[in-house]
Amino acid sequence: MAEQSKETPPSKKGFTVFFFKRAIFALVIIAALLYAISLGIEQLGRWQTWKEQDASEKPAALALKPAEEPPPAAPAPLPTPPLPPSAIQNEATTAQNSPAAAEFQVEPPAAPAPQAAAPAQSEPHAAAPVPVQSVPAVTPPQVVAPPPSAHTTVPAAHAPKPGQTQDKRPVGVVFVEAVIAPMDYELNQRFYGWRPNDIINVTDNVNEFQLGVLEVTRRTVVQLAERISRTGYNDAFDRNLENAMNFLMVKADSYWFPSPESKYKESLDELELYKKKLMAEKASFHIRTDNIIPLFSAYEDLLGSCDENLVKFKETDGSKVGFFKADNYFYYAKGVASAMATILEAAQRDFAPTLENRRGAELLHHAITYCRLAASLEPWVVTNASLDGILANHRADMAAPISHARYYMGQLIKTLST
């Protein structure tokens, strides 16, 4: 009996191995299904965005189409047939007898000397010579151009040059609108809304993108409240900007009490109130070098952090950068570049006097170009292959424009500091 009891454990061991094999296989299948669902939801969101862009671009294309068509060519005037001598004499007589042409009367020419009789063989249909008479000059009627319509094309000589704008709003309004736009899209226009605090995360790419947009907005609002809206260290904070800064500090992945969506929307509302005060000239917006250099320095630090995560091969604990971490670093940097490019384009307009005086407009233009290039990268699947492998290393592809943007931001700071 003792020998039989000793032989039972191997059967339990076999069942345990059988169970664990099936359990691991089931977990792998579930993980694959979740990843496929996340890709499907993400592509659905991209399709929704493309659809909205197409719907917004079609009316503009239709509005410009009539102006692009060349006007129909006017038909060439037909040659006027010569008048007979009798008609010419009648017109001259009428013109001379009319009161309106009294001042233009011309003495009739002297009668031609008599000539010898023509021979009988002359042609019967030969026209007699017509005397040339002076005809009063007639002033052509003035053509009044019609008023410009909505489809009138602006002539090239009067069209605004690249980089110029006809916007006459106070300085700072365009900048504040650009700060609001990225977060407003992620909260109110993005398909499925704000996602980093979802209980079931199935779209980690969009989550990381939104975190990048949030970080740029946070740093911008902090500098707007502490530097750009104040004349110096002794100036009081703007109450709306202070509230907007505090509301953005709520943790992005917290689910409730308070929910980040509600606090971020309140922050955007506070920024809208500050913008209205700017339009009413009841708030301050300063563009001196000591006001805007801290903003560009914050952007340089954020781009440097993204650059480091995109080029490193090991984490701080010594482990290798895995597939999912590489994916997160890529889309976080993409969100940073997208929001930063939008805000810098507005800064190019509102900070133009300071940038032109210090010759920094060209450097800012290059930084915007490389931020737009980084934001335009959209691989179907982010691969983290070796740098000399067959597959792409998308982290390295993103690191190149991010590094260039950081370099030009650093050069811009040096130029403004001198």
DOKELUM-256228 format. One record per atom (N, C-alpha, C): residue in one letter; y, z, x. Coordinates in steps of 0.02 Angstrom, whole numbers, plus 50000, padded with zeros to 5 digits. Layout:
aYZX/...
! end
This chain:
m499405000050041/m500005000050000/m500635000050043/a500595003650099/a501185003950144/a501334997150173/e500794993350188/e500914986750216/e501224982050165/q501034982550102/q501324978250051/q502064979850040/s502254986450043/s502954988250033/s503394985750090/k503114985350150/k503514982750206/k503634975250200/e503224971450163/e503304964250159/e503784962050104/t504034966650062/t504494964750008/t505194962950030/p505494966350081/p506184964650100/p506304957350116/p505854953550149/p506004946450162/p506164942450100/s505854944150043/s506014940449981/s506724941849959/k506944948149966/k507644949749948/k508124946249996/k507944945950058/k508374942550107/k508444935150089/g507894932050069/g507924925050050/g508364923949989/f508334928349941/f508754927749882/f509484928549900/t509624933249946/t510314934349967/t510604928150001/v510204925150045/v510444919050078/v510544913550027/f510084912849980/f510154907849927/f510794908949886/f510934915249868/f511514916749828/f512164915249865/f512194917349928/f512814916249966/f512944908949979/k512434905049990/k512524897750000/k512834894649938/r512564896449878/r512834893749816/r513544896149803/a513664902549820/a514344905249809/a514854901749853/i514674900749916/i515144897249962/i515264890149938/f514724886749917/f514804879949892/f515254879749830/a515174884649785/a515594884849725/a516324886049743/l516444890449793/l517144891749814/l517464885449844/v517074881749883/v517344875549912/v517524870549857/i517094869949807/i517224865349751/i517854867549713/i517934874049701/i518524876549664/i519154875249704/a519124876449771/a519714875149813/a519904867849812/a519404863349814/a519544856249813/a519864854249746/l519604857049691/l519894855449625/l520614857849620/l520764863949644/l521444866449642/l521914862149683/y521684859949742/y522104855749784/y522234848949750/a521724846149717/a521814839849682/a522304840649623/i522254846349588/i522724847549532/i523434848249558/s523514851649615/s524194852349643/s524484845749663/l524084841349693/l524334834649709/l524524830749647/g524124831449594/g524284827949532/g524924830349501/i525034836949500/i525654839549471/i526254837549513/e526164837549579/e526724835549622/e526904828249613/q526414823849608/q526554816749597/q526864815649529/l526654819649479/l526964819149413/l527704820949416/g527854826249455/g528554828049464/g528954822649498/r528654819449550/r529004813949584/r529114808049536/w528604806649494/w528684801149447/w529244802649398/q529304808949375/q529834810749330/q530524809949363/t530564811749428/t531204810949464/t531384803649472/w530894799449490/w531024792249498/w531244789249431/k530934791549376/k531114788949311/k531834790649293/e532044796849309/e532734798749294/e533224794849338/q533044793649401/q533494789749444/q533554782549420/d532994779549398/d533034772649372/d533464772349309/a533394777449266/a533794777549204/a534534778249218/s534704781949272/s535414782849288/s535694776849326/e535274772949360/e535524767349399/e535604761049357/k535214760349302/k535254754249262/k535934753349229/p536244758449197/p536904757249168/p537424755249219/a537384758149280/a537864756249332/a537774749049353/a537144746849357/a537024739849376/a537264735049321/l537164737149257/l537404732849203/l538164732549200/a538484738249218/a539214738349217/a539514734049271/l539174733449327/l539444729549382/l539254722249378/k538784720549336/k538554713649334/k539084708749312/p539494710049259/p540004705049241/p540514703949296/a540674709149336/a541174708349388/a540914704249446/e540244704249456/e539974700649513/e539914693149499/e539924691149434/e539854684049419/e540504680449433/p540494674749469/p541114671149483/p541404668249420/p542084668049415/p542394665049356/p542254657649352/p542194654949291/p542054647749284/p542624643649312/a542444638349348/a542944634049379/a543304630049326/a543964629649332/a544364625749284/a544244618349295/p544194614349241/p544074607149249/p544664603849284/a544494598949326/a545014595449363/a545434591349315/p546114591349321/p546544587449276/p546434580049286/l546424576449230/l546334569249233/l546984565849256/p546944560449293/p547544556949316/p547944554249257/t548604555049259/t549044552749205/t549154545249212/p549024541349159/p549114534049165/p549864532449170/p550024527149206/p550734525349214/p551034523149148/l551654525149135/l552004523349074/l552294516249080/p552344512649025/p552664505949027/p553414506649039/p553734501449062/p554454501949076/p554864503849016/s554694501448957/s555084503148897/s555064510648883/a554474513748892/a554414520948879/a554824524948929/i554834522648992/i555214526249043/i555964525949027/q556194519949006/q556894519348989/q557084523548928/n556634523848878/n556764527948819/n556824535348837/e556354537748881/e556374544748901/e557004546348939/a557204541648983/a557814542849022/a558424543148976/t558434538648926/t559004538548880/t559034544948839/t558444547348816/t558424553548777/t558644559548818/a558414559648882/a558604565248925/a559344565348939/q559654559348945/q560364559148960/q560774561048899/n560544559248840/n560924560648778/n560834567748753/s560334571348777/s560214578148752/s560734582848781/p560974587848742/p561484592548768/p561224596948823/a560574598448822/a560304602848874/a560314599648942/a560294592848944/a560274589349008/a560934586449027/a561474589048997/a562134586149012/a562314587149085/e562134593049110/e562324594349180/e561884590649230/f561334588049207/f560894584349251/f560974576749244/q561514574449211/q561594567249201/q561714563849268/v561414558149273/v561484554149335/v561744547449315/e562214544849354/e562494538349339/e561954533049345/p561954528349300/p561444523049303/p561534518849365/p560994516549391/p561044512449452/p561374505849437/a561634503049489/a561964496449482/a561464491249463/a561704486449423/a561254480949401/a561064476749460/p560444474649461/p560214470649518/p560564463849518/a560654461149578/a560964454549585/a560524449249554/p560854444149523/p560434438849493/p560054435049546/q559464433649528/q559024430149574/q558894423149547/a558654419349593/a558484412349573/a557924412349524/a557934407149483/a557414406649432/a556744406049464/a556284409349434/a555604409149462/a555294402449448/p554884400249493/p554534393949481/p554084394449420/a553944388749392/a553524388549332/a552824390749345/q552604390449408/q551914392249423/q551824399849432/s552364403949420/s552284411249429/s551814414049376/e551524419749391/e551034422749346/e551384425449284/p551144424049225/p551474426249164/p551444433749154/h550954437149182/h550854444449169/h551134448749224/a551524446249270/a551794450349324/a552324455049296/a552294461449314/a552754466649288/a553404466249326/a553954467049289/a554614467049321/a554704473549359/p555094473549413/p555214479749450/p555574484849407/v555354491149410/v555634496549370/v556134500349411/p556744501249388/p557234505149427/p557034512449430/v557144515449487/v556974522549498/v557554526849475/q557404531549430/q557924535949404/q557754543149422/s558264547249431/s558164554249447/s557974558049383/v557464561949388/v557224565949331/v557364573249345/p557654576949299/p557804584049313/p557164587949325/a557214592649375/a556634596849391/a556504601749335/v555874602549318/v555664607049265/v555324613049296/t555554619049280/t555244625149307/t554604626649270/p554044627149305/p553404628549271/p553414635449240/p553074636349184/p553064643049152/p552694648049195/q552934654149196/q552614659449234/q552004662049197/v551474662849236/v550834665249208/v550804672749219/v550724676449165/v550674683649169/v549944685549173/a549764689349227/a549064691349236/a548874696349183/p548264695949156/p548044700849106/p547954707649138/p547994712949099/p547894719649127/p547184720449152/p547074724349205/p546404725349232/p545964728749182/s545354726449177/s544864729449132/s544374733549172/a543884736349135/a543394740649169/a542944736749215/h542894730149205/h542454726149246/h542824722249301/t543474723649309/t543864720149359/t543664722549429/t543544717949474/t543354719649542/t543984720849583/v543984726449621/v544564728049662/v544594723249720/p545174720049734/p545214715549791/p545054719149856/a544804715349904/a544604718449967/a545194721550004/a545794718549995/a546374721150031/a546574728050005/h546444729449940/h546644735849911/h546054740549901/a545464738649920/a544884743049911/a544914748749961/p544674754749943/p544694760349990/p544234759250048/k544444761250106/k544044760450167/k543464765250166/p542934763950206/p542374768650209/p542614775450233/g542384780650200/g542584787450217/g543184789950178/q543554785450146/q544114787550105/q543904788550032/t544294792249995/t544144793549926/t544794793849886/q544754791949823/q545324792249779/q545334798649738/d544914803449755/d544884809749720/d545504813849738/k545894815749687/k546514819449698/k546444826849681/r545844829349672/r545754836349655/r545914840749715/p546054847149703/p546234851649759/p545664852149810/v545864853749871/v545374854549925/v544904860249908/g544264859049916/g543754864049904/g543344862849842/v543604859049794/v543234857949732/v542614853749745/v542674848549784/v542094844349799/v541574848349839/f541794852449884/f541334856549923/f540934861349879/v541284864749834/v540934869549789/v540444865849744/e540634859949720/e540164856049679/e539544854149718/a539624852549782/a539044850849824/a538604856949837/v538904862849841/v538504868949849/v538084870249787/i538364868849729/i538014870149666/i537464865149653/a537564858849672/a537114853449651/a536384854349671/p536204855949734/p535484856449751/p535114861749712/m535404867749706/m535064873049669/m535054871649595/d535574868549569/d535574866849498/d535014861949482/y534874857249528/y534324852549516/y533654856249516/e533554860649564/e532904864149570/e532794868849511/l533324871649483/l533244876449428/l533214873049360/n533624868149349/n533714865349281/n533454858249272/q533384854449325/q533184847449318/q532504845849348/r532264849849393/r531604848749424/r531064849649372/f530574845149372/f529994845849326/f529624852349342/y529514856449293/y529164862849298/y529594868249330/g530244866849343/g530714871949362/g530594875249428/w530814881549433/w530744885549494/w530024887849502/r529724886749560/r529004887749567/r528774893049617/p529184895349666/p528914900149715/p528674906649685/n528884908549624/n528654914849595/n528124913849540/d527814907849538/d527294906849488/d526674910949505/i526334913249453/i525724917349464/i525184913049496/i525104906949472/i524614902349501/i524994896849537/n524994896949603/n525344892049643/n524884886149657/v525034880549626/v524634874549635/v525044868949667/t525694870049679/t526114864949710/t526504868249767/d526154869749822/d526494873249876/d527014868949911/n526954862349907/n527444858049940/n528134858749908/v528164858449842/v528794859349807/v529054866449816/n528604871249818/n528814878149829/n529194878949895/e528914876249948/e529244876850013/e529894872850015/f529904867149982/f530524863149979/f531074867249945/q530914870549890/q531404874549855/q531644880449896/l531194883349935/l531404888849979/l531894886450032/g531794880450057/g532274877650105/g532954876450074/v532964873850013/v533604872849977/v533944879549965/l533554884549946/l533844891149933/l534164894149996/e533834893250053/e534104896250115/e534764893050135/v534814886550128/v535454883250143/v535994885650095/t535834886250031/t536334888449982/t536554895649996/r536084899950014/r536254906850031/r536754907150088/r536594903850143/r537024904150202/r537704901150188/t537724895950147/t538374892750132/t538804897350090/v538514900550039/v538904904949996/v539144911050034/v538744913550081/v538964919250122/v539584917450162/q539574911650195/q540144909450234/q540744907750189/l540604905250130/l541144903650083/l541494910050060/a541094915350049/a541394921650026/a541724925450083/e541434925350142/e541694929450197/e542214925950239/r542194919350243/r542634915850291/r543104910850257/i542814905950222/i543204900250200/i543704902250146/s543534907050104/s543984909050049/s544474914450070/r544474916550133/r544904921950155/r545334919650214/t545934922250218/t546384920450272/t546244924350336/g545914930050330/g545774934250388/g545324940050369/y545204944450417/y544754950050405/y545054955150356/n545704955150348/n546024960050304/n546124957450233/d545924951350221/d546014948350154/d545444950650108/a545594951550044/a545094953949996/a544594948549979/f543984950549962/f543464945849941/f543624943249872/d543444936949861/d543474934249793/d542884937049753/r543044939749695/r542534943249656/r541974938549634/n542124932549613/n541604927949592/n541154925949650/l541434924749708/l541024922949766/l540604928849789/e540864934749783/e540474940749801/e539864941549755/n539974940449690/n539404940749643/n538904935249657/a539144929149670/a538684923649684/a538274925049747/m538574927949797/m538214929549858/m537674934849845/n537834939949807/n537344945249793/n536774942749749/f536914938549700/f536384936149656/f535884931749693/l536114928149743/l535664923749781/l535194927549827/m535334933949838/m534914937949883/m534284940649849/v534184939249786/v533574941449752/v532974937749783/k532424941349792/k531834938449824/k531574932549784/a531424927149818/a531264920849783/a530594921149747/d530124925149771/d529464925249740/d529344931249695/s529874935049680/s529784940549633/s529714937749562/y529294940949522/y529134938149457/y529604940649403/w529804947049407/w530174950049352/w530594955849378/f531084957949339/f531494963849353/f531814963749423/p532284959349437/p532484953649395/p532104947349415/s532114942449371/s531794936049388/s532294931949429/p532054928649481/p532514924849524/p532864919149487/e532514916149438/e532834910649403/e533484912849368/s533454918449334/s534044920849297/s534614922649344/k534454926049399/k534984928149445/k535284922149482/y534864917149499/y535134911249533/y535584907249486/k535414906949423/k535844903449374/k536504907249365/e536484913849366/e537104917649363/e537534916449424/s537214915549481/s537584913949542/s537944907349536/l537604902349508/l537924895849498/l538504896349448/d538434900649398/d538984901649350/d539594904649385/e539474909349430/e540034912349467/e540374907149512/l539994902749541/l540284897349582/l540704892649538/e540474891349477/e540864887249432/e541524890549415/l541534897049405/l542164900549392/l542634900149451/y542354900649512/y542774900049572/y543064892949577/k542664887949558/k542904881049560/k543484880049510/k543434882949452/k543964882349403/k544604885649429/k544544891149464/k545134894349493/k545444889949547/l545024886449585/l545294881849634/l545694876249601/m545424873549546/m545774868149512/m546424870549480/a546454876949461/a547064879749434/a547514882649489/e547314881749553/e547684884249610/e547784891749607/k547264895249586/k547274902549583/k546784905749632/a546484901649677/a546014904149727/a546174900649793/s545904903449847/s546034900949914/s545434897149941/f545574892049982/f545054888250016/f545374885750081/h545164888750138/h545484887350202/h545014883150245/i545304878350280/i544904873650321/i545114873850394/r545374879650417/r545524880350488/r544874880650527/t544924879650592/t544324879650633/t543974886450632/d544354891950632/d544044898550631/d543714900050564/n543864896050512/n543534896850447/n542884892850442/i542874886950472/i542294882450462/i541794882650519/i541984885050578/i541504885550633/i540924890250616/p541044896150585/p540464900350566/p539974896850519/l540214892550475/l539764888850430/l539324884150470/f539614880350516/f539224875750556/f538754879450603/s538954885250626/s538504889250669/s537894891750629/a538004893650567/a537434895650525/a536954889850513/y537224883850504/y536794877950496/y536414876450561/e536744877250618/e536404875950681/e535824880850691/d535924887150674/d535374892050680/d534794890350634/l534944888250574/l534404886650526/l534024880450549/l534374875450574/l534034869450599/l533624871050661/g533864875550703/g533474877650761/g532834881150742/s532854885350690/s532244888650666/s531734883550640/c531974878650602/c531534873350577/c531234869350634/d531644867850684/d531404864050741/d530844867650778/e530914874250786/e530404878050821/e529744878050782/n529774878850716/n529164878850676/n528834871950675/l529214866750685/l528934860050683/l528604857850749/v528794860950804/v528534858750868/v528024863650899/k527984869750873/k527544874550904/k526814873050888/f526364875150933/f525644874050923/f525274880450905/k525584886250917/k525254892650903/k525734897150865/e525444901350822/e525834906250786/e525994912150831/t526374916950804/t526564922750845/t525964927050862/d525444926950821/d524844930850836/d524354927350882/g524524921350905/g524104917650951/g523644912650918/s523604912650852/s523164907950818/s523484901050815/k523064895950809/k523314889050807/k523634887650739/v524144883450739/v524474881550677/v523994877450635/g523804880050577/g523314876750535/g523604871350491/f523174868250451/f523374862750409/f523874864950356/f523734870650323/f524164872950269/f524834875550296/k524844878550354/k525464880750384/k525904874850404/a525594869650432/a525964863650451/a526274860450390/d525894860450335/d526154857750272/d526774861650248/n526744868250254/n527304872350232/n527924871350276/y527824871050341/y528384870050387/y528724863350374/f528334858250359/f528604851550348/f529064851550287/y528834854150230/y529224853650169/y529804858650167/y529734864250203/y530304868750208/y530884865350246/a530724862050301/a531234858450339/a531524852650298/k531114849550258/k531354844050215/k531864846650164/g531724852450134/g532194855450087/g532844857450121/v532794860150182/v533404862050219/v533824855850233/a533514850450256/a533884844350273/a534204841250211/s533854841250155/s534114838250094/s534734841850069/a534704848450063/a535284852250038/a535854852050088/m535694852450153/m536224852550203/m536594845850205/a536244840350198/a536574833850197/a537064833250139/t536874835750081/t537314835450022/t537954839450034/i537884845350063/i538474849650074/i538904846950130/l538594844250182/l538994841650238/l539384835450218/e539114831450173/e539494825650149/e540134827850112/a540084833350075/a540694835950043/a541164839050094/a540884842250145/a541314844950199/a541674839450236/q541354833650242/q541674827950274/q542314825850237/r542324826950173/r542914825150133/r543434830750135/d543224837050120/d543704842450114/d543954844950182/f543544844450234/f543744846650301/f544024841050343/a544184835450311/a544384829450349/a544994830650394/p545534833950372/p546104834850417/p545924838550481/t545524843950475/t545334847650535/t544864843550580/l544394840050550/l543924836150589/l544264830350625/e544754827150593/e545084821650625/e545554823950681/n545874829650672/n546314832250724/n545924834250786/r545314836650777/r544904838850834/r544384833550854/r544414827650822/r543954822150838/r543224824150829/g543094827350772/g542404829350758/g542094825650699/a542464820850670/a542194817250611/a541584813150630/e541594810050688/e541024805850709/e540394810050720/l540474815950750/l539904820350761/l539604822750695/l540034824450648/l539774826550582/l539424820850547/h539674814750555/h539344808950525/h538634808150553/h538544809050618/h537874808450647/h537414813950622/a537674819950615/a537254825450589/a537024823950518/i537474821250477/i537284819450408/i536754814050408/t536834809150451/t536344803550454/t535644806050469/y535574810550517/y534914812950535/y534634817850483/c535064821550449/c534824825750394/c534554821350337/r534894815950322/r534644811350271/r533994808050292/l533924806550356/l533294803650380/l532724808650373/a532834814850389/a532314819950381/a532134820950307/a532624820750264/a532494821750192/a532134815850161/s532144810050193/s531834804050164/s531084803350180/l530814807550224/l530104807150242/l529684809850184/e529224805750158/e528804807750102/e528084805350113/p527704808450157/p527004806450165/p526574808750106/w526054804950092/w525604806950038/w525244813350056/v525004813850117/v524664819850141/v524944821350211/v525164827550221/v525424829550286/v524844830850333/t524794827050387/t524264827950437/t524564831150498/n524144835150531/n524354838950590/n523934836950650/a523854830450661/a523434827850715/a523784828950782/s523424827350836/s523714827850902/s524254822650911/l524704823850957/l525274819350966/l525064812450989/d524494811851024/d524264805351047/d523644802951009/g523534805650950/g522954803750911/g523084797850866/i522554795850830/i522614790050784/i523014792050722/l522864797850695/l523244800250637/l523924802750657/a524374802950610/a525064805050623/a525104812650627/n525584814950666/n525774821950666/n526444822450631/h526424823850565/h527024823550526/h527524829050543/r527284834450572/r527754839550595/r528194836650651/a527894832950696/a528284829950750/a528754824650723/d528534820850672/d528974815850641/d529594819250610/m529494824950578/m530054828550549/m530484831850603/a530174833950658/a530554837550710/a531064833150743/a530934826550748/a531404822150784/a532094821850751/p532154820150686/p532834820150656/p533124827150649/i532714832250639/i532974839050634/i533294841150701/s532954839350756/s533224841050822/s533874837350836/h533914831050815/h534534827250825/h535104830250783/a534964832150722/a535484835150680/a535724841650710/r535274845650736/r535464851950769/r535894850650830/y535724845550869/y536114843950929/y536834842050910/y536914837850860/y537584835650841/y537984841350809/m537644845950775/m538004851750749/m538264856050806/g537854856850858/g538084860650917/g538664857350952/q538644850750959/q539204847150990/q539834847650947/l539744847550881/l540314848150836/l540644855050843/i540244860150850/i540514866950859/i540914867350924/k540644864450977/k541014864451042/k541664860651036/t541654854951002/t542264851050995/t542794854650955/l542594858050901/l543084861750861/l543334868050897/s542944870550944/s543134876750978/s543634875451034/t543694869251057/t544154867651113/t544834865651088/
! end
